[in-house]
Amino acid sequence: MRVYDIIEKKKLGEVLTDKEIAFVVEGYTDGSIPDYQMSALLMAIYFQGMNDKETALLTECMAKSGEMLDLSAIEGIKVDKHSTGGVGDTTTIVLAPLVAAADVPVAKMSGRGLGHTGGTIDKLESFPGFKVELPLEGFIENVNKHGVAVVGQTGNLAPADKKIYALRDVTATVDNVSLIAASIMSKKIAAGSNAIVLDVKCGSGAFMKTLEDAKKLGDAMVRIGKEVGRNTIAVVTDMNQPLGNAIGNSLEIMEAIDTLKGNGPRDLTELTHTLAANMFVLAGRVATVEEGLNLADELIESGKAMEKLREWVASQGGDARSVDDYSLLPAAAKQMDVVLEETGYVAAIDTEMIGKAALVLGAGRENKESIIDLGVGLIMHKKIGDKVTKGDVVATLYYSDNSHTEAAIRYIKDAYTFSTESIEKPQLIYTIIR
């Protein structure tokens, strides 16, 4: 078998066999296939596409290129959740204890952030003492004993995807639906859960800018799940403005706690309840999504979700007092209100600009070596559809020094677009793909 022939075959739009896909993935991972040949194949895939079977085979090969977690020792149906990313994406912090409180095991591996704010793992480190690294035995033990554990991704999870993605990133082949779907699903499959709920973001703060592209991605991932025997649901959601009001690490932790108390922002509450309800259905905990939504409400109102959060934080070495005493969480030394001179209704928010404002304050990483300031970020007070009068505070910055506040303010002001006419608040959940 020759790589040249495989490249030629895909260039002509033909379908690759399972042996050809496995040969390429194994060869590129072990270094026997050079970058220039893999680049040529990726470009051929970019233009010619892959069918469902090819995409599923690519996904499985990338998943099996490294460690495949065996979670069979964990009792019950394990349901994983993945978000394609956004600004103010706090859902895992709410979902993990909420779902675990319903006796559905949550065994999740998450990543660190490279961009606007930290990833889930960075945010969890806002809890003093919280351990994001556990040996596999401890990880499984925690889930069986407490119903939940969230840890950093193992370095050997889908190494083929890591290597292929790095090449896609420098060869202009990132934005292909089959390649994106295979990249995401390979890690989810390797992580060992029985079923997967996907939150596919769409809009100015998301990778997929249009609803059409987001639906294509969600549909591709659901079809991969079906091909490889993992029950998968994709929820396509709006990211034309930040989710919730908080952007930053400890700020988002506080907002997540407020949501578990029943006092969270409307959009974050709606999304986490929808995701939880679908996770309950996949786990067999309830028969319908409506029953799942009612169960989520009950777990919030009864305080069981909050109890599970305290238990979870303590089980991974964190100070559970910080769940109730926010003064124990990392905090920025200073804060400043951002005031706009416009009067009207918020018509649009460039979500990426808001993310950049949080990034320059130190809430995220510009490169892998960057050190995150867990206490900094911003709280938004005005979102799409809200009325703004000249002099109103639209956001509050939380920062440690003055060196980047001007840039952050400029990003926030540039993010807002106003209308003299009233604006309807946007739909949050566009569709659910089953």
C-alpha positions as CSV (number, residue, x, y, z in Angstrom):
1,M,0.0,0.0,0.0
2,R,1.4,3.4,-1.0
3,V,0.4,6.8,0.4
4,Y,0.8,8.3,-3.1
5,D,-2.0,6.0,-4.3
6,I,-4.3,7.0,-1.4
7,I,-3.7,10.7,-2.1
8,E,-4.5,10.2,-5.8
9,K,-7.6,8.2,-5.0
10,K,-9.0,10.9,-2.7
11,K,-8.0,13.6,-5.1
12,L,-10.3,12.0,-7.7
13,G,-13.1,11.9,-5.1
14,E,-13.1,8.2,-4.6
15,V,-14.0,6.5,-1.3
16,L,-11.1,5.3,0.9
17,T,-11.3,1.8,2.5
18,D,-10.9,1.0,6.2
19,K,-7.5,-0.4,5.6
20,E,-6.3,2.7,3.7
21,I,-7.6,5.0,6.5
22,A,-6.0,2.9,9.2
23,F,-2.7,2.8,7.2
24,V,-2.6,6.6,6.9
25,V,-3.5,7.3,10.6
26,E,-1.0,4.7,12.0
27,G,1.7,5.8,9.6
28,Y,1.4,9.5,10.3
29,T,1.2,8.9,14.1
30,D,4.4,6.8,14.1
31,G,6.2,9.1,11.8
32,S,6.6,6.8,8.8
33,I,4.4,9.1,6.7
34,P,5.9,12.6,6.3
35,D,4.1,15.9,6.8
36,Y,4.1,16.8,3.1
37,Q,2.2,13.7,2.1
38,M,-0.3,14.0,5.0
39,S,-0.8,17.7,4.0
40,A,-1.6,16.6,0.5
41,L,-4.2,14.1,1.7
42,L,-5.8,16.6,4.1
43,M,-6.2,19.1,1.2
44,A,-7.7,16.4,-1.0
45,I,-10.2,15.5,1.8
46,Y,-10.9,19.2,2.3
47,F,-12.0,19.6,-1.3
48,Q,-13.5,16.1,-2.0
49,G,-15.0,15.4,1.4
50,M,-15.6,12.1,3.2
51,N,-18.8,10.1,3.4
52,D,-20.3,8.9,6.7
53,K,-18.4,5.6,6.8
54,E,-15.1,7.2,5.9
55,T,-15.6,9.8,8.6
56,A,-16.5,7.2,11.2
57,L,-13.5,5.0,10.3
58,L,-11.2,8.0,10.6
59,T,-12.7,8.8,14.0
60,E,-12.2,5.3,15.3
61,C,-8.6,5.0,14.0
62,M,-7.7,8.3,15.7
63,A,-9.5,7.2,18.9
64,K,-7.6,3.9,18.9
65,S,-4.2,5.6,18.2
66,G,-3.6,6.0,22.0
67,E,-5.2,5.0,25.3
68,M,-8.8,3.9,25.2
69,L,-10.3,4.4,28.6
70,D,-12.2,1.4,30.0
71,L,-14.9,2.8,32.3
72,S,-16.8,-0.6,32.6
73,A,-15.9,-0.6,36.3
74,I,-18.2,2.4,36.8
75,E,-21.8,1.4,37.5
76,G,-24.5,2.7,35.2
77,I,-24.7,4.3,31.8
78,K,-21.9,7.0,31.5
79,V,-23.0,10.0,29.5
80,D,-20.4,12.5,28.4
81,K,-21.0,16.1,27.3
82,H,-18.9,18.2,24.9
83,S,-19.1,21.9,23.9
84,T,-17.5,23.2,20.8
85,G,-16.5,26.2,22.8
86,G,-17.5,29.8,23.2
87,V,-17.3,32.8,25.6
88,G,-18.7,32.4,29.1
89,D,-19.2,28.6,28.5
90,T,-19.7,27.5,32.2
91,T,-22.0,24.6,31.5
92,T,-19.8,21.7,32.8
93,I,-19.5,23.3,36.2
94,V,-23.3,23.3,36.5
95,L,-24.0,20.0,34.7
96,A,-21.6,17.7,36.5
97,P,-23.2,18.0,40.0
98,L,-26.7,18.5,38.6
99,V,-26.5,15.2,36.6
100,A,-24.7,13.3,39.3
101,A,-27.4,14.4,41.8
102,A,-29.8,12.3,39.7
103,D,-27.6,9.2,40.2
104,V,-26.3,9.4,36.6
105,P,-22.5,8.9,36.7
106,V,-20.4,11.7,35.4
107,A,-16.9,10.6,34.4
108,K,-15.5,13.4,32.4
109,M,-12.1,14.5,31.0
110,S,-11.8,18.1,30.1
111,G,-9.1,20.4,28.8
112,R,-7.3,23.6,29.6
113,G,-8.1,26.7,27.6
114,L,-6.1,28.4,24.9
115,G,-7.9,31.6,24.1
116,H,-10.4,33.9,25.8
117,T,-10.6,32.2,29.2
118,G,-9.4,29.1,30.9
119,G,-11.0,25.7,30.1
120,T,-13.0,23.7,32.5
121,I,-9.9,22.4,34.2
122,D,-8.6,25.9,34.8
123,K,-11.9,27.1,36.2
124,L,-12.1,24.1,38.6
125,E,-8.7,25.2,40.0
126,S,-10.4,28.3,41.3
127,F,-11.6,26.1,44.1
128,P,-8.7,26.1,46.6
129,G,-6.9,22.7,46.6
130,F,-9.0,21.2,43.8
131,K,-7.0,18.3,42.2
132,V,-7.5,18.1,38.4
133,E,-5.2,15.1,38.1
134,L,-6.2,11.7,39.4
135,P,-4.8,8.2,38.6
136,L,-7.4,6.2,36.6
137,E,-8.1,4.0,39.6
138,G,-8.9,7.1,41.7
139,F,-10.9,8.6,38.9
140,I,-13.1,5.5,38.7
141,E,-13.3,5.2,42.5
142,N,-14.5,8.8,42.8
143,V,-17.3,8.3,40.3
144,N,-18.5,5.1,41.9
145,K,-18.4,6.6,45.4
146,H,-19.5,10.2,44.7
147,G,-21.1,9.9,41.3
148,V,-18.8,12.5,39.7
149,A,-15.2,13.2,38.7
150,V,-13.8,15.7,36.2
151,V,-10.1,15.6,35.5
152,G,-7.6,16.8,32.9
153,Q,-7.2,14.9,29.7
154,T,-4.5,12.2,29.7
155,G,-1.6,13.0,27.4
156,N,-2.1,9.8,25.4
157,L,-5.8,10.3,24.5
158,A,-6.1,10.2,20.7
159,P,-2.5,11.3,19.9
160,A,-3.2,10.9,16.2
161,D,-5.8,13.7,16.4
162,K,-3.4,16.0,18.2
163,K,-0.8,15.5,15.5
164,I,-3.2,15.8,12.6
165,Y,-4.9,18.8,14.1
166,A,-1.5,20.6,14.4
167,L,-0.9,19.9,10.7
168,R,-4.4,21.1,9.7
169,D,-3.8,24.3,11.7
170,V,-0.9,25.3,9.5
171,T,-2.2,24.0,6.1
172,A,-5.6,25.8,6.0
173,T,-7.5,22.5,6.3
174,V,-9.2,23.1,9.7
175,D,-12.6,24.1,8.5
176,N,-13.8,20.9,7.0
177,V,-16.9,19.3,8.7
178,S,-15.7,15.7,8.4
179,L,-12.3,16.6,9.9
180,I,-13.7,18.7,12.7
181,A,-16.3,16.0,13.6
182,A,-13.7,13.3,13.6
183,S,-11.3,15.3,15.8
184,I,-14.0,16.0,18.4
185,M,-15.5,12.6,18.4
186,S,-12.2,10.7,18.5
187,K,-11.5,12.1,21.9
188,K,-15.0,11.5,23.2
189,I,-14.9,7.9,22.1
190,A,-11.5,7.3,23.6
191,A,-12.8,8.8,26.9
192,G,-15.0,5.7,27.3
193,S,-18.5,7.0,27.9
194,N,-21.5,5.0,26.6
195,A,-23.4,8.1,25.2
196,I,-22.6,11.7,24.3
197,V,-24.5,15.0,24.4
198,L,-22.9,17.7,22.2
199,D,-23.4,21.4,22.6
200,V,-22.6,22.8,19.1
201,K,-22.1,26.6,19.3
202,C,-23.1,28.9,16.5
203,G,-22.4,32.6,15.9
204,S,-19.9,35.4,16.3
205,G,-18.2,33.8,19.4
206,A,-18.2,30.2,18.0
207,F,-16.0,28.3,15.5
208,M,-19.1,27.7,13.3
209,K,-20.3,31.1,12.4
210,T,-23.5,30.2,10.6
211,L,-26.5,28.0,11.7
212,E,-26.2,26.0,8.5
213,D,-22.6,25.0,9.3
214,A,-23.4,24.3,12.9
215,K,-26.2,22.0,11.9
216,K,-23.9,20.2,9.4
217,L,-21.3,19.7,12.2
218,G,-23.9,18.4,14.7
219,D,-25.4,16.1,12.1
220,A,-21.9,14.7,11.2
221,M,-21.1,14.0,14.8
222,V,-24.4,12.3,15.6
223,R,-23.9,10.1,12.5
224,I,-20.4,9.2,13.7
225,G,-21.8,8.2,17.1
226,K,-24.4,6.0,15.4
227,E,-21.7,4.4,13.2
228,V,-19.5,3.5,16.2
229,G,-22.2,2.5,18.5
230,R,-22.4,5.5,20.8
231,N,-25.8,7.1,21.3
232,T,-25.2,10.7,20.5
233,I,-27.4,13.9,20.6
234,A,-26.3,17.4,19.3
235,V,-27.9,20.5,20.7
236,V,-27.2,23.5,18.4
237,T,-27.1,26.7,20.5
238,D,-26.5,30.4,20.0
239,M,-23.2,32.1,20.6
240,N,-23.9,35.5,19.1
241,Q,-23.5,36.8,22.6
242,P,-21.7,35.4,25.7
243,L,-23.5,32.6,27.6
244,G,-24.5,34.0,31.0
245,N,-23.1,37.2,32.3
246,A,-19.7,36.2,33.7
247,I,-16.5,35.8,31.6
248,G,-13.5,34.7,33.6
249,N,-12.5,31.8,35.7
250,S,-13.6,32.3,39.4
251,L,-16.3,34.7,38.1
252,E,-17.8,31.9,36.1
253,I,-17.5,29.5,39.1
254,M,-19.6,31.9,41.1
255,E,-22.2,32.2,38.3
256,A,-22.3,28.4,38.1
257,I,-22.9,28.1,41.9
258,D,-25.7,30.8,41.6
259,T,-27.2,28.7,38.8
260,L,-27.2,25.6,41.0
261,K,-29.0,27.6,43.7
262,G,-31.6,28.6,41.2
263,N,-30.4,32.2,40.8
264,G,-28.4,31.9,37.6
265,P,-28.9,33.9,34.3
266,R,-31.8,32.8,32.2
267,D,-29.8,31.6,29.3
268,L,-27.3,29.6,31.3
269,T,-30.1,28.0,33.2
270,E,-32.1,27.1,30.1
271,L,-29.1,25.6,28.4
272,T,-27.8,23.5,31.4
273,H,-31.4,22.2,32.0
274,T,-31.8,21.2,28.4
275,L,-28.4,19.4,28.3
276,A,-29.1,17.7,31.6
277,A,-32.5,16.6,30.5
278,N,-31.0,15.0,27.4
279,M,-28.3,13.3,29.4
280,F,-31.0,11.9,31.7
281,V,-32.8,10.4,28.7
282,L,-29.6,8.8,27.3
283,A,-28.8,7.4,30.7
284,G,-32.3,5.8,31.0
285,R,-33.0,7.9,34.1
286,V,-36.2,9.4,32.5
287,A,-38.3,8.5,29.4
288,T,-38.7,11.9,27.9
289,V,-36.9,15.3,27.8
290,E,-39.9,16.9,29.5
291,E,-39.5,14.5,32.5
292,G,-35.8,15.4,32.4
293,L,-36.5,19.1,32.6
294,N,-38.8,18.5,35.6
295,L,-36.2,16.4,37.3
296,A,-33.5,19.1,36.8
297,D,-35.9,21.7,38.4
298,E,-36.5,19.3,41.4
299,L,-32.8,18.8,41.9
300,I,-32.2,22.6,42.0
301,E,-35.2,23.4,44.2
302,S,-34.4,20.6,46.7
303,G,-30.8,21.7,47.1
304,K,-29.6,18.2,46.1
305,A,-27.5,19.7,43.2
306,M,-25.8,22.1,45.6
307,E,-25.1,19.2,48.0
308,K,-23.5,17.3,45.2
309,L,-21.3,20.2,44.2
310,R,-20.0,20.5,47.8
311,E,-19.4,16.7,47.8
312,W,-17.7,16.8,44.4
313,V,-15.3,19.6,45.3
314,A,-14.3,17.9,48.6
315,S,-13.8,14.5,46.9
316,Q,-11.2,16.0,44.6
317,G,-9.3,17.8,47.4
318,G,-11.0,21.2,47.1
319,D,-12.1,23.4,50.0
320,A,-15.9,22.8,50.0
321,R,-16.4,26.0,52.1
322,S,-15.6,28.0,49.0
323,V,-18.9,26.8,47.4
324,D,-20.7,29.0,50.0
325,D,-18.1,31.6,50.8
326,Y,-17.0,33.3,47.6
327,S,-14.3,35.3,49.5
328,L,-12.2,32.0,49.5
329,L,-12.2,32.0,45.7
330,P,-9.5,33.9,43.7
331,A,-10.4,37.6,43.3
332,A,-9.1,40.5,41.3
333,A,-7.7,43.5,43.2
334,K,-9.6,46.1,41.3
335,Q,-12.8,46.7,39.4
336,M,-14.1,49.3,37.0
337,D,-17.4,50.0,35.3
338,V,-17.6,50.4,31.5
339,V,-20.1,53.1,30.5
340,L,-21.3,53.8,26.9
341,E,-22.5,57.1,25.5
342,E,-25.2,55.5,23.2
343,T,-28.9,55.4,23.8
344,G,-31.0,52.6,22.3
345,Y,-31.4,48.8,22.3
346,V,-28.6,46.3,22.0
347,A,-29.0,44.9,18.5
348,A,-25.8,42.8,18.3
349,I,-22.7,41.9,20.3
350,D,-19.5,40.8,18.7
351,T,-18.8,37.9,21.1
352,E,-15.2,37.4,20.0
353,M,-14.5,41.1,21.0
354,I,-15.9,40.4,24.5
355,G,-13.6,37.3,24.7
356,K,-10.6,39.4,23.7
357,A,-11.4,41.9,26.5
358,A,-11.3,39.0,29.0
359,L,-8.1,37.7,27.4
360,V,-6.1,41.0,27.7
361,L,-7.1,41.3,31.3
362,G,-5.4,37.9,31.9
363,A,-8.3,35.5,32.0
364,G,-7.0,33.3,29.2
365,R,-3.9,32.2,27.4
366,E,-2.4,33.8,24.3
367,N,0.0,30.9,24.1
368,K,0.7,27.6,25.9
369,E,3.2,29.3,28.3
370,S,0.8,32.1,29.4
371,I,-0.2,32.1,33.1
372,I,-3.9,32.6,33.8
373,D,-5.0,35.1,36.5
374,L,-8.0,33.1,37.9
375,G,-9.6,36.2,39.5
376,V,-9.9,38.6,36.5
377,G,-12.5,38.9,33.9
378,L,-15.7,40.8,33.4
379,I,-19.5,40.8,34.2
380,M,-21.9,41.9,31.4
381,H,-24.9,43.9,32.4
382,K,-26.5,44.5,29.0
383,K,-27.2,41.9,26.4
384,I,-29.1,41.7,23.1
385,G,-32.6,43.2,23.4
386,D,-31.8,45.2,26.5
387,K,-32.4,49.0,26.6
388,V,-29.4,51.2,27.2
389,T,-29.5,54.9,28.2
390,K,-26.5,57.1,27.9
391,G,-24.4,56.7,31.0
392,D,-25.6,53.1,31.7
393,V,-23.0,50.6,32.9
394,V,-22.8,47.8,30.3
395,A,-20.0,45.8,31.9
396,T,-17.8,45.7,35.0
397,L,-14.1,44.8,34.6
398,Y,-12.2,42.8,37.3
399,Y,-8.5,43.3,36.9
400,S,-5.2,43.1,38.8
401,D,-3.3,46.1,37.2
402,N,-4.1,49.0,34.9
403,S,-1.9,48.1,32.0
404,H,-4.6,46.5,29.9
405,T,-7.8,48.1,31.0
406,E,-7.9,50.6,28.1
407,A,-7.6,47.8,25.6
408,A,-10.4,45.8,27.3
409,I,-12.7,48.9,27.4
410,R,-12.1,49.5,23.7
411,Y,-12.9,45.8,22.9
412,I,-16.1,46.0,24.9
413,K,-17.2,49.3,23.3
414,D,-16.4,48.0,19.8
415,A,-18.5,44.8,20.5
416,Y,-21.8,46.6,20.9
417,T,-24.2,47.6,18.1
418,F,-27.3,49.6,18.9
419,S,-30.7,50.1,17.3
420,T,-33.3,52.8,17.9
421,E,-36.0,50.2,17.5
422,S,-36.7,47.5,20.2
423,I,-35.0,44.2,19.6
424,E,-36.3,40.8,20.3
425,K,-34.1,38.7,22.6
426,P,-32.5,36.0,20.5
427,Q,-33.4,32.3,20.5
428,L,-30.8,30.3,22.6
429,I,-31.5,26.7,21.4
430,Y,-31.9,26.4,17.6
431,T,-32.4,22.7,17.2
432,I,-31.7,19.2,18.6
433,I,-30.3,16.6,16.3
434,R,-30.9,13.0,17.4
